[in-house]
Amino acid sequence: MKKSFFILGLATLVLISCKKNETVATTSDAEVTETQTVGQEGVLDNESTPDIVKLAASNEDLSTLVKAVQSAGLATSLSNAGPFTVFAPVNAAFDKLPAGTVEDLLKPENNGKLNDILGHHTYVGVIKTDQFSDGQNLGMVDGKNITIKMVDGKPTVNGTVNIIASVPASNGIVHVVDGVILPE
């Protein structure tokens, strides 16, 4: 009998912890003013290492990338467990593209193109900077490869895009880059 209650209690805990959405109470002056249902990216957690999306969203230099990820509907995917290696172009990298390119990619009818480009910046697995080697090919989420080339002892993507910073995230690593990596 005790075993049945234990199993029932355990099953209840599992069901409660596996619910699809989290309910978050928003407060003002220590008073609950509103309760809303949000997805994973809406859960507040200031204690843990941030996931890739939260990490990027906290950096103003990555705001164009964050806008693109949100427009493509990939925020939840990149907030999941991963692990992922993301090559994250800074805003200045997007500025190097021909005028109007970013705005055009953010249009709903170009969501497929945007997903391909963002997928070309994402690798499933974690590769730290010291694990890169000259000539290393990485199969990206879009199904195409990038090549790591060592230039002056530092890894680059396809020999032209420099890694300017690398930051670990709870679900992978973000390599901040100075160029947009376009699929060929």
N, C-alpha and C positions, 0 to 999 in steps of 0.2 A: 504494500500500500504506500509506504513512504517512497519507494522507488518510482511509483506512478506519479506522485505529486512532484517529485524532483524532475522527472522527464517533462511533465506538463509545464512546470515553471521554467525550465530551460528552453523549451520550445517557444513559450511566450516571449522570453527575452530575445530570442533569435528573431522572431517576427517583428517585435518592436524595433530592434536595431536595424532591420533591413527595410524599413519603410522607404518609399521612393523619395519623398521630399522632407526637408526639415522645416519645422515651424520656428520662426524667429520672432521674438517680441522686440519691438523697437520702443525705446524709452525716451522720455523728455523730463528732466528734473526728477529723476528716480520714479516716475509714474508711467505705467504702461499705457500708451496711447493707441497702439495699433498692433495687431498680430497679422502676419502675412506668411504665405507659403512661398518658399524660394528653393531654387536648386542648389547644387553643391557649391557653386561659386558665390552664393549669397550667405553662406555660413561664416560667421565671424570667428576668427581664431588668430589671436595676436601672439600666441605662445609658441606655436610650432614653426618650423622652417616653412616658408611659403611655397606653394606649388608654382609651376612655371608661369601660369597666367597671372597669379597674384604678384609674383616677382616682377614680371614685365609691367603690370599695371602700376606698380609703385615707382617706376622710373619714367620720368617725363621724356627722356630721350628715346623711349620705345613706344610712344603714344600712337604713332601711325600704325605700327605693327599690331598693337592691341585693338585698335579700331578695325583693322582688317580681319583679325581673328574673330572678333565679335560679329562683324558683317558676314563672315563665312559660316557662322554658326559653330565654330570650333572651340569656343571657350570651355564648354563642359568637357569635351574630349581631352583637351590639354590640361584639364584640372584633375583628370582621373589618375589612377595609380601609376600608369606608365610601365616601365621607365622610358623617358624620352631624352634625346639630345636635340635641342633646338638651336639653330643658327639664327639669331635674332638681329635683323638689320636695324640700325639706328635711324632716326628720322632723316638725317642728312643723306643716308643711303637711298631712301625713297625719293628725296629731292633731286637726286642725280638722274632719275628716270625722265623720259621725255614729258613735257608739260601735259597735264591732263590724264596721265596714265593711271595714277592712284585713284583719282575720282572716277574714272571709267571702270576700273576693277571693282570698286565698291558698289556699283549698280547691281541690283538683283539679277538682271539678265546675264551678268558676267560672273556669277557665283562659281561656276565650274572652273573657269580660268583662275580665279582667286584661290580656290581650293587646291588646284594643281601647283600654283606658285608657293603657297604656304606649305603644302606637302613636300615640296622640294627643299624646304628648310628644316624638315623634321625627320629624325632617325629614331627607330624604335630600338631602345637600348641606351646605355650610358657610355659615352666615350669622353674621358677626361683629356685635357690638353697633352699630358705626358704620355698618353696612349696613342697619339697620332704618329704615323710614320709616312715617309716620302712615298708617294705612289699608291697610298691606301685608297681603295674604292669603298664608298659607303652607299648601300642601297637605301634610298630615301622612301618616304611614305608614298610619294607619287609614282613609284615604280622605276624611277630613273636613278642614275648614280651621280655622285659628286666624287671628285678626286682630291685628296689631301696632298698638297705639295709643300715641301719644306723650303722656305725662302729665308736666307740668312739665319738658319737654325730655328725659325718659327713656322708653325703650321699655317697654311693658307688654304682657302677653298678654291679649287681649280686654278691656283697660282695667282689669282687676282684679288680675291676677297680676304682681307686680313681679319684675324680674330683679335679684338681689342680688349676683351675682358671675358672671363669665364666665372660663372656664379652657380654654385650648387643649389638645387631646389629639392623640395621633398619628393618629387616624382621624376627627378632626372637632373639635367644640367643645361644651363643656357650659356651658349657661346655668343657674345655680342659681336657682331660683324659690321664692317664699314661698307658693305655693298649688298644689294639684292641679288640673290642667286637665282637666275632665270633658267628654267628647264630648256634643254636644247632639242 
